[in-house]
Amino acid sequence: MPKAASRSKTRHNGHNLYTDITRIRNAFADTATDVKGKANEVVADSFKNIKQSSNRMQGSVARYTAKKPFKTIGLALLAGTVIGLLLRRK
């Protein structure tokens, strides 16, 4: 069957199937672009929030270490000992 004849059979009630498919494809492409943009925004916001939390935590640790240096050293030694014992058992 010639291509022109098969295309004419795709018209029904004044609609062209190929035009509709092109419109649907373009709508999907637009939606995918919107979703990608939104996902990039969410990731950027998440990184920004993580960076802010990290900076706050770093400041808190620095202040605590400056206020209580001996307690900090003791906690570090305790943590190192516990981790060393756990790793040595394996």
N, CA, C and O atoms as a GROMACS GRO file, in nm:
protein
  360
    1MET      N    1   0.084  -0.117   0.000
    1MET     CA    2   0.000   0.000   0.000
    1MET      C    3   0.089   0.124   0.000
    1MET      O    4   0.181   0.132   0.082
    2PRO      N    5   0.067   0.219  -0.088
    2PRO     CA    6   0.149   0.340  -0.094
    2PRO      C    7   0.136   0.421   0.035
    2PRO      O    8   0.036   0.415   0.106
    3LYS      N    9   0.242   0.495   0.062
    3LYS     CA   10   0.247   0.572   0.186
    3LYS      C   11   0.136   0.676   0.192
    3LYS      O   12   0.076   0.696   0.298
    4ALA      N   13   0.107   0.742   0.082
    4ALA     CA   14   0.002   0.844   0.079
    4ALA      C   15  -0.134   0.782   0.109
    4ALA      O   16  -0.216   0.843   0.177
    5ALA      N   17  -0.158   0.661   0.059
    5ALA     CA   18  -0.286   0.596   0.084
    5ALA      C   19  -0.298   0.557   0.231
    5ALA      O   20  -0.407   0.568   0.288
    6SER      N   21  -0.188   0.512   0.293
    6SER     CA   22  -0.196   0.473   0.434
    6SER      C   23  -0.214   0.596   0.522
    6SER      O   24  -0.281   0.589   0.625
    7ARG      N   25  -0.155   0.708   0.483
    7ARG     CA   26  -0.174   0.831   0.562
    7ARG      C   27  -0.317   0.881   0.552
    7ARG      O   28  -0.372   0.934   0.649
    8SER      N   29  -0.377   0.865   0.436
    8SER     CA   30  -0.514   0.914   0.422
    8SER      C   31  -0.609   0.831   0.508
    8SER      O   32  -0.712   0.881   0.550
    9LYS      N   33  -0.576   0.705   0.533
    9LYS     CA   34  -0.660   0.622   0.618
    9LYS      C   35  -0.646   0.659   0.766
    9LYS      O   36  -0.730   0.623   0.848
   10THR      N   37  -0.539   0.732   0.801
   10THR     CA   38  -0.520   0.771   0.941
   10THR      C   39  -0.606   0.890   0.978
   10THR      O   40  -0.618   0.924   1.096
   11ARG      N   41  -0.666   0.954   0.881
   11ARG     CA   42  -0.755   1.067   0.909
   11ARG      C   43  -0.893   1.014   0.940
   11ARG      O   44  -0.950   0.933   0.867
   12HIS      N   45  -0.945   1.062   1.053
   12HIS     CA   46  -1.077   1.016   1.094
   12HIS      C   47  -1.147   1.133   1.161
   12HIS      O   48  -1.094   1.192   1.256
   13ASN      N   49  -1.261   1.165   1.114
   13ASN     CA   50  -1.340   1.277   1.168
   13ASN      C   51  -1.260   1.408   1.169
   13ASN      O   52  -1.271   1.485   1.264
   14GLY      N   53  -1.183   1.433   1.067
   14GLY     CA   54  -1.110   1.558   1.055
   14GLY      C   55  -0.981   1.564   1.136
   14GLY      O   56  -0.915   1.668   1.136
   15HIS      N   57  -0.942   1.456   1.205
   15HIS     CA   58  -0.819   1.454   1.283
   15HIS      C   59  -0.711   1.379   1.206
   15HIS      O   60  -0.738   1.280   1.139
   16ASN      N   61  -0.592   1.427   1.218
   16ASN     CA   62  -0.479   1.361   1.156
   16ASN      C   63  -0.399   1.294   1.267
   16ASN      O   64  -0.351   1.361   1.358
   17LEU      N   65  -0.383   1.164   1.260
   17LEU     CA   66  -0.316   1.086   1.364
   17LEU      C   67  -0.171   1.132   1.380
   17LEU      O   68  -0.122   1.142   1.493
   18TYR      N   69  -0.102   1.160   1.272
   18TYR     CA   70   0.037   1.202   1.280
   18TYR      C   71   0.050   1.337   1.350
   18TYR      O   72   0.145   1.358   1.427
   19THR      N   73  -0.041   1.427   1.326
   19THR     CA   74  -0.041   1.557   1.394
   19THR      C   75  -0.063   1.537   1.543
   19THR      O   76   0.004   1.600   1.625
   20ASP      N   77  -0.157   1.450   1.579
   20ASP     CA   78  -0.184   1.423   1.720
   20ASP      C   79  -0.063   1.359   1.788
   20ASP      O   80  -0.030   1.395   1.901
   21ILE      N   81   0.001   1.267   1.721
   21ILE     CA   82   0.120   1.203   1.778
   21ILE      C   83   0.231   1.305   1.799
   21ILE      O   84   0.300   1.302   1.901
   22THR      N   85   0.248   1.395   1.703
   22THR     CA   86   0.350   1.501   1.717
   22THR      C   87   0.318   1.590   1.835
   22THR      O   88   0.408   1.627   1.911
   23ARG      N   89   0.192   1.627   1.852
   23ARG     CA   90   0.152   1.710   1.966
   23ARG      C   91   0.178   1.638   2.099
   23ARG      O   92   0.226   1.698   2.195
   24ILE      N   93   0.146   1.510   2.103
   24ILE     CA   94   0.167   1.432   2.226
   24ILE      C   95   0.316   1.422   2.255
   24ILE      O   96   0.359   1.438   2.370
   25ARG      N   97   0.396   1.395   2.152
   25ARG     CA   98   0.540   1.386   2.170
   25ARG      C   99   0.597   1.518   2.222
   25ARG      O  100   0.682   1.518   2.312
   26ASN      N  101   0.552   1.630   2.168
   26ASN     CA  102   0.598   1.760   2.214
   26ASN      C  103   0.554   1.788   2.358
   26ASN      O  104   0.629   1.846   2.436
   27ALA      N  105   0.434   1.746   2.392
   27ALA     CA  106   0.386   1.763   2.530
   27ALA      C  107   0.472   1.682   2.627
   27ALA      O  108   0.507   1.730   2.734
   28PHE      N  109   0.506   1.559   2.589
   28PHE     CA  110   0.593   1.477   2.673
   28PHE      C  111   0.730   1.540   2.687
   28PHE      O  112   0.788   1.539   2.796
   29ALA      N  113   0.784   1.595   2.580
   29ALA     CA  114   0.916   1.659   2.585
   29ALA      C  115   0.912   1.780   2.678
   29ALA      O  116   1.004   1.802   2.757
   30ASP      N  117   0.805   1.860   2.668
   30ASP     CA  118   0.791   1.976   2.757
   30ASP      C  119   0.780   1.933   2.902
   30ASP      O  120   0.841   1.994   2.990
   31THR      N  121   0.703   1.828   2.927
   31THR     CA  122   0.686   1.778   3.064
   31THR      C  123   0.818   1.726   3.118
   31THR      O  124   0.852   1.751   3.234
   32ALA      N  125   0.892   1.653   3.037
   32ALA     CA  126   1.022   1.601   3.080
   32ALA      C  127   1.118   1.715   3.114
   32ALA      O  128   1.193   1.706   3.211
   33THR      N  129   1.115   1.820   3.036
   33THR     CA  130   1.200   1.936   3.062
   33THR      C  131   1.160   2.002   3.194
   33THR      O  132   1.246   2.040   3.273
   34ASP      N  133   1.029   2.015   3.218
   34ASP     CA  134   0.981   2.073   3.344
   34ASP      C  135   1.023   1.988   3.464
   34ASP      O  136   1.065   2.042   3.566
   35VAL      N  137   1.010   1.857   3.451
   35VAL     CA  138   1.047   1.766   3.560
   35VAL      C  139   1.197   1.774   3.586
   35VAL      O  140   1.240   1.776   3.702
   36LYS      N  141   1.276   1.779   3.481
   36LYS     CA  142   1.421   1.789   3.496
   36LYS      C  143   1.458   1.919   3.568
   36LYS      O  144   1.544   1.920   3.656
   37GLY      N  145   1.394   2.028   3.530
   37GLY     CA  146   1.420   2.156   3.594
   37GLY      C  147   1.383   2.154   3.741
   37GLY      O  148   1.458   2.205   3.825
   38LYS      N  149   1.269   2.096   3.772
   38LYS     CA  150   1.224   2.087   3.912
   38LYS      C  151   1.319   1.998   3.992
   38LYS      O  152   1.353   2.031   4.106
   39ALA      N  153   1.362   1.888   3.934
   39ALA     CA  154   1.456   1.798   4.003
   39ALA      C  155   1.587   1.870   4.031
   39ALA      O  156   1.645   1.854   4.138
   40ASN      N  157   1.636   1.949   3.936
   40ASN     CA  158   1.759   2.025   3.957
   40ASN      C  159   1.743   2.126   4.070
   40ASN      O  160   1.835   2.146   4.149
   41GLU      N  161   1.625   2.190   4.078
   41GLU     CA  162   1.598   2.284   4.187
   41GLU      C  163   1.600   2.213   4.322
   41GLU      O  164   1.660   2.263   4.417
   42VAL      N  165   1.536   2.097   4.329
   42VAL     CA  166   1.530   2.022   4.455
   42VAL      C  167   1.670   1.980   4.499
   42VAL      O  168   1.705   1.991   4.616
   43VAL      N  169   1.750   1.931   4.405
   43VAL     CA  170   1.886   1.889   4.438
   43VAL      C  171   1.969   2.010   4.484
   43VAL      O  172   2.044   2.000   4.581
   44ALA      N  173   1.957   2.121   4.416
   44ALA     CA  174   2.033   2.241   4.454
   44ALA      C  175   1.992   2.288   4.594
   44ALA      O  176   2.077   2.325   4.674
   45ASP      N  177   1.862   2.287   4.622
   45ASP     CA  178   1.815   2.326   4.755
   45ASP      C  179   1.866   2.230   4.862
   45ASP      O  180   1.904   2.272   4.971
   46SER      N  181   1.866   2.101   4.831
   46SER     CA  182   1.915   2.002   4.927
   46SER      C  183   2.063   2.024   4.957
   46SER      O  184   2.104   2.020   5.073
   47PHE      N  185   2.143   2.047   4.854
   47PHE     CA  186   2.286   2.073   4.875
   47PHE      C  187   2.306   2.199   4.958
   47PHE      O  188   2.393   2.204   5.046
   48LYS      N  189   2.226   2.301   4.931
   48LYS     CA  190   2.237   2.426   5.006
   48LYS      C  191   2.205   2.402   5.154
   48LYS      O  192   2.275   2.452   5.242
   49ASN      N  193   2.098   2.326   5.180
   49ASN     CA  194   2.060   2.296   5.318
   49ASN      C  195   2.167   2.213   5.389
   49ASN      O  196   2.198   2.237   5.505
   50ILE      N  197   2.223   2.116   5.319
   50ILE     CA  198   2.328   2.032   5.377
   50ILE      C  199   2.450   2.116   5.409
   50ILE      O  200   2.512   2.100   5.514
   51LYS      N  201   2.486   2.206   5.320
   51LYS     CA  202   2.603   2.291   5.342
   51LYS      C  203   2.580   2.381   5.463
   51LYS      O  204   2.671   2.399   5.545
   52GLN      N  205   2.460   2.439   5.475
   52GLN     CA  206   2.430   2.524   5.590
   52GLN      C  207   2.435   2.444   5.720
   52GLN      O  208   2.490   2.492   5.820
   53SER      N  209   2.378   2.325   5.721
   53SER     CA  210   2.380   2.241   5.840
   53SER      C  211   2.523   2.202   5.876
   53SER      O  212   2.560   2.202   5.994
   54SER      N  213   2.603   2.170   5.778
   54SER     CA  214   2.742   2.134   5.800
   54SER      C  215   2.819   2.251   5.861
   54SER      O  216   2.899   2.232   5.953
   55ASN      N  217   2.796   2.371   5.810
   55ASN     CA  218   2.865   2.489   5.864
   55ASN      C  219   2.823   2.516   6.008
   55ASN      O  220   2.907   2.552   6.091
   56ARG      N  221   2.694   2.500   6.038
   56ARG     CA  222   2.648   2.518   6.177
   56ARG      C  223   2.711   2.415   6.269
   56ARG      O  224   2.756   2.448   6.378
   57MET      N  225   2.713   2.290   6.224
   57MET     CA  226   2.772   2.182   6.305
   57MET      C  227   2.920   2.208   6.329
   57MET      O  228   2.969   2.189   6.440
   58GLN      N  229   2.990   2.250   6.226
   58GLN     CA  230   3.133   2.279   6.239
   58GLN      C  231   3.156   2.390   6.341
   58GLN      O  232   3.247   2.382   6.422
   59GLY      N  233   3.074   2.493   6.336
   59GLY     CA  234   3.085   2.602   6.433
   59GLY      C  235   3.057   2.554   6.575
   59GLY      O  236   3.125   2.595   6.669
   60SER      N  237   2.956   2.468   6.590
   60SER     CA  238   2.923   2.414   6.723
   60SER      C  239   3.039   2.331   6.778
   60SER      O  240   3.074   2.343   6.896
   61VAL      N  241   3.096   2.248   6.696
   61VAL     CA  242   3.208   2.164   6.739
   61VAL      C  243   3.329   2.252   6.776
   61VAL      O  244   3.396   2.225   6.876
   62ALA      N  245   3.354   2.352   6.699
   62ALA     CA  246   3.468   2.441   6.728
   62ALA      C  247   3.447   2.514   6.861
   62ALA      O  248   3.540   2.525   6.941
   63ARG      N  249   3.325   2.562   6.885
   63ARG     CA  250   3.297   2.630   7.012
   63ARG      C  251   3.309   2.534   7.130
   63ARG      O  252   3.367   2.569   7.233
   64TYR      N  253   3.254   2.412   7.115
   64TYR     CA  254   3.260   2.313   7.223
   64TYR      C  255   3.405   2.275   7.253
   64TYR      O  256   3.444   2.263   7.369
   65THR      N  257   3.483   2.257   7.149
   65THR     CA  258   3.623   2.220   7.166
   65THR      C  259   3.700   2.331   7.237
   65THR      O  260   3.786   2.305   7.320
   66ALA      N  261   3.669   2.456   7.203
   66ALA     CA  262   3.738   2.569   7.267
   66ALA      C  263   3.697   2.582   7.414
   66ALA      O  264   3.781   2.617   7.497
   67LYS      N  265   3.571   2.554   7.447
   67LYS     CA  266   3.523   2.566   7.585
   67LYS      C  267   3.571   2.450   7.673
   67LYS      O  268   3.602   2.470   7.790
   68LYS      N  269   3.576   2.329   7.617
   68LYS     CA  270   3.608   2.209   7.696
   68LYS      C  271   3.712   2.123   7.624
   68LYS      O  272   3.679   2.017   7.571
   69PRO      N  273   3.837   2.170   7.622
   69PRO     CA  274   3.939   2.096   7.545
   69PRO      C  275   3.971   1.958   7.604
   69PRO      O  276   3.992   1.863   7.528
   70PHE      N  277   3.977   1.945   7.736
   70PHE     CA  278   4.014   1.816   7.796
   70PHE      C  279   3.903   1.712   7.778
   70PHE      O  280   3.931   1.595   7.755
   71LYS      N  281   3.779   1.757   7.790
   71LYS     CA  282   3.667   1.665   7.768
   71LYS      C  283   3.666   1.619   7.621
   71LYS      O  284   3.636   1.503   7.593
   72THR      N  285   3.697   1.709   7.531
   72THR     CA  286   3.702   1.674   7.389
   72THR      C  287   3.810   1.570   7.362
   72THR      O  288   3.787   1.474   7.288
   73ILE      N  289   3.927   1.589   7.420
   73ILE     CA  290   4.036   1.492   7.403
   73ILE      C  291   3.995   1.356   7.460
   73ILE      O  292   4.021   1.252   7.399
   74GLY      N  293   3.931   1.358   7.578
   74GLY     CA  294   3.886   1.233   7.640
   74GLY      C  295   3.784   1.160   7.553
   74GLY      O  296   3.792   1.038   7.537
   75LEU      N  297   3.688   1.235   7.497
   75LEU     CA  298   3.588   1.173   7.408
   75LEU      C  299   3.654   1.116   7.282
   75LEU      O  300   3.616   1.009   7.235
   76ALA      N  301   3.752   1.187   7.229
   76ALA     CA  302   3.822   1.138   7.109
   76ALA      C  303   3.898   1.010   7.140
   76ALA      O  304   3.897   0.916   7.061
   77LEU      N  305   3.966   1.007   7.255
   77LEU     CA  306   4.038   0.886   7.294
   77LEU      C  307   3.943   0.769   7.318
   77LEU      O  308   3.971   0.656   7.276
   78LEU      N  309   3.831   0.796   7.383
   78LEU     CA  310   3.732   0.691   7.407
   78LEU      C  311   3.677   0.637   7.275
   78LEU      O  312   3.669   0.516   7.255
   79ALA      N  313   3.641   0.726   7.185
   79ALA     CA  314   3.588   0.683   7.055
   79ALA      C  315   3.692   0.603   6.977
   79ALA      O  316   3.659   0.501   6.917
   80GLY      N  317   3.816   0.648   6.979
   80GLY     CA  318   3.922   0.576   6.909
   80GLY      C  319   3.945   0.438   6.967
   80GLY      O  320   3.969   0.342   6.893
   81THR      N  321   3.938   0.427   7.100
   81THR     CA  322   3.956   0.297   7.165
   81THR      C  323   3.844   0.201   7.129
   81THR      O  324   3.869   0.085   7.096
   82VAL      N  325   3.721   0.250   7.135
   82VAL     CA  326   3.605   0.165   7.102
   82VAL      C  327   3.613   0.120   6.956
   82VAL      O  328   3.593   0.002   6.926
   83ILE      N  329   3.641   0.210   6.866
   83ILE     CA  330   3.651   0.175   6.723
   83ILE      C  331   3.765   0.076   6.702
   83ILE      O  332   3.750  -0.020   6.626
   84GLY      N  333   3.879   0.098   6.768
   84GLY     CA  334   3.992   0.006   6.755
   84GLY      C  335   3.958  -0.134   6.805
   84GLY      O  336   3.995  -0.233   6.742
   85LEU      N  337   3.887  -0.141   6.918
   85LEU     CA  338   3.847  -0.273   6.970
   85LEU      C  339   3.749  -0.343   6.878
   85LEU      O  340   3.759  -0.464   6.857
   86LEU      N  341   3.656  -0.268   6.823
   86LEU     CA  342   3.558  -0.330   6.732
   86LEU      C  343   3.624  -0.379   6.603
   86LEU      O  344   3.589  -0.485   6.552
   87LEU      N  345   3.717  -0.303   6.552
   87LEU     CA  346   3.783  -0.345   6.428
   87LEU      C  347   3.882  -0.459   6.450
   87LEU      O  348   3.901  -0.542   6.360
   88ARG      N  349   3.942  -0.466   6.566
   88ARG     CA  350   4.039  -0.570   6.594
   88ARG      C  351   3.970  -0.706   6.610
   88ARG      O  352   4.032  -0.810   6.583
   89ARG      N  353   3.845  -0.708   6.653
   89ARG     CA  354   3.772  -0.834   6.676
   89ARG      C  355   3.740  -0.905   6.545
   89ARG      O  356   3.719  -1.026   6.544
   90LYS      N  357   3.736  -0.834   6.439
   90LYS     CA  358   3.698  -0.897   6.311
   90LYS      C  359   3.808  -0.972   6.252
   90LYS      O  360   3.793  -1.031   6.145
   0.00000   0.00000   0.00000
